Structures are given as structure tokens and as C-alpha cells.
Amino acid sequence: MPKTFRDIKTIRSVRVKCGPIKDASRFLELHGLAKEKQRLEKEGEIWQVKVNQAKKRVREIEVQMRAIEKTDGITKIKQETFGPSSKWKEMDISY
């Protein structure tokens, strides 16, 4: 019969486990690794879909750009806008 509350066995002091400790920890580690593998495989599939969508959109943009560049006057505007005359001016600012 316990004399004080400190003498009563708790779940931590009893240390009862089902099965050998080594087997339980191995199964737990296997389960954790299997779950992580499933998560990473699913994440890889999601990223592959995103990469495919991005590549498709890049191809669409390239087709649209070529169609626009074929029209007259666009190349002239493009050269004027992005040519050497559109450089930024530099100035010093004193504080």
C-alpha cells in the first residue's frame, strides 16, 4: 500500500509497452518513412503538373509574340522603345 502520492505508480513510472521495444520503434520508423515517401511522391506529381502548365504557357506566349511581330510597325516601335536612346539619365543627389 502506498504511503504518499509520490509512491503511486503513474504511466511514466510503470513503463508498460506492448511487444518488444526494439520492434515497436522499428515499425514506427518504417511507418514514418512510408508516409514521408507518399507525401514526396504526391508533391512531385503536383510540381510536374505545374511545370507542364508553365511550359505550355511559354509556348503560347511565343506564338502570340511572333504573330504580333509579323505586323508592320511593331518592330519599329520595339526598336524605339528598347533602343539605346531610352537609357536612364543619371544624376547625383546630395543629402
C-alpha positions as CSV (number, residue, x, y, z in Angstrom):
1,M,0.0,0.0,0.0
2,P,1.5,3.4,-1.0
3,K,2.2,5.8,1.9
4,T,2.2,9.0,-0.2
5,F,1.0,10.2,-3.6
6,R,4.6,10.0,-4.8
7,D,4.6,6.3,-4.2
8,I,1.7,5.7,-6.6
9,K,2.8,4.4,-10.0
10,T,2.0,6.6,-13.0
11,I,2.0,5.8,-16.7
12,R,5.6,7.1,-16.8
13,S,6.9,5.0,-13.9
14,V,5.2,1.8,-15.0
15,R,6.8,1.7,-18.5
16,V,4.5,-0.9,-19.9
17,K,4.6,-1.4,-23.7
18,C,3.0,-3.9,-26.0
19,G,5.7,-6.0,-27.6
20,P,9.4,-5.6,-27.5
21,I,10.7,-2.1,-27.5
22,K,13.0,-2.6,-30.5
23,D,10.3,-3.9,-32.7
24,A,7.9,-1.1,-31.9
25,S,10.5,1.6,-32.7
26,R,11.3,-0.2,-36.0
27,F,7.7,-0.3,-37.0
28,L,7.2,3.3,-36.1
29,E,10.2,4.4,-38.1
30,L,9.0,2.3,-41.1
31,H,5.6,3.9,-40.9
32,G,7.1,7.4,-40.7
33,L,9.3,6.8,-43.7
34,A,6.5,5.3,-45.7
35,K,4.3,8.4,-45.0
36,E,7.1,10.7,-46.0
37,K,7.7,8.8,-49.2
38,Q,4.0,9.0,-50.1
39,R,3.9,12.8,-49.4
40,L,7.0,13.4,-51.5
41,E,5.7,11.4,-54.4
42,K,2.4,13.3,-54.4
43,E,4.3,16.6,-54.2
44,G,6.5,15.6,-57.1
45,E,3.3,14.9,-59.2
46,I,1.9,18.3,-58.3
47,W,5.2,20.0,-59.3
48,Q,5.3,18.1,-62.6
49,V,1.8,19.3,-63.5
50,K,2.8,22.9,-62.7
51,V,6.0,22.6,-64.8
52,N,3.9,21.3,-67.7
53,Q,1.5,24.2,-67.4
54,A,4.3,26.7,-67.3
55,K,5.9,25.3,-70.4
56,K,2.6,25.3,-72.3
57,R,2.0,28.9,-71.4
58,V,5.5,29.9,-72.5
59,R,4.9,28.3,-75.9
60,E,1.5,30.1,-76.2
61,I,3.3,33.4,-75.4
62,E,6.0,32.8,-78.0
63,V,3.3,32.1,-80.7
64,Q,1.5,35.3,-79.8
65,M,4.7,37.4,-79.8
66,R,5.7,36.0,-83.3
67,A,2.2,36.9,-84.6
68,I,2.4,40.4,-83.3
69,E,6.0,40.9,-84.6
70,K,4.9,39.9,-88.1
71,T,2.6,43.0,-88.4
72,D,4.2,46.2,-89.8
73,G,5.3,49.0,-87.5
74,I,5.6,46.8,-84.4
75,T,9.3,46.2,-84.9
76,K,9.9,49.9,-85.4
77,I,8.1,50.8,-82.1
78,K,10.0,48.0,-80.4
79,Q,13.4,49.3,-81.5
80,E,12.5,52.9,-80.4
81,T,11.2,51.8,-77.0
82,F,14.1,49.5,-76.2
83,G,16.9,51.0,-78.2
84,P,19.9,53.0,-76.9
85,S,18.0,56.3,-76.8
86,S,15.8,55.2,-73.9
87,K,18.6,54.9,-71.4
88,W,18.1,56.4,-67.9
89,K,19.7,59.7,-67.1
90,E,21.9,59.7,-64.1
91,M,22.3,62.5,-61.5
92,D,23.8,62.9,-58.1
93,I,21.7,63.7,-55.1
94,S,23.3,65.3,-52.2
95,Y,21.9,64.8,-48.7
